[in-house]
Amino acid sequence: MKNKLGVKTVVSIVASAVMFLGVSTACAETATDIDRDVDTAIAKLYATTSAAKELSKVAKGVLVFPNVMKAGFIVGGQYGTGALRKGGKTVGYYNTAAASYGLQIGAQTLGYAMFFMTDKALDYLKKSEGWEIGVGPNIVVVDEGAARALTTSTAKDDIYVFFFNQKGLMAGIGIQGSKITQIHPDK
């Protein structure tokens, strides 16, 4: 009896996570919506983080996900849409999705920007049909302390990631796999 109750609970949690990702996908934004949100997010990031603004001047491309929703209770998921910018202009649209399992609880929204510093890293994004984070180019997550010391002359890695606009609370440890895939939203 105890095992059946445990299985039902796990199935409910998995179903909730699938519904969360499904609802996010069903509420797909148009290209105009994504561009507007990216414009707002990138302006705020550059206003608050000088290292991001400086890297943008030499980056081969910047992939911005302005509104990523993340939630979980043992099983979790996240989803968001964004745009790849080269020279300040959108050249493609992408989504980011992830599932996780582990000791976790909570919900939050956040944004992040990935600064592609090499042609090789940018080509990897374009050629892969669904890029799994952790496979491929070297990624460095830049925290507030590292951002103060980061300059265009010290930036030697393939990709630098800046997180911003974090709201809510997500706590715990878990195994997570994010995937970035090109999309083609309506105009």
ABEGO torsion letter per residue (X at the ends): XAAAAAAAAAAAAAAAAAAAAAAAAAABBBAAAAAAAAAAAAAAAAAABAAAAAAAAABABBBBBABBBBBBBGBBBBBBBBBBBBGGBBAEBBBBBBBBBEBBBEBBBBBBBBBBABAAAAAAAAABBGBBBGBEBBBBBBBAAAAAABBAAABABABBBBBBGBBEBBBEBBBBBBBBBBBBBBX
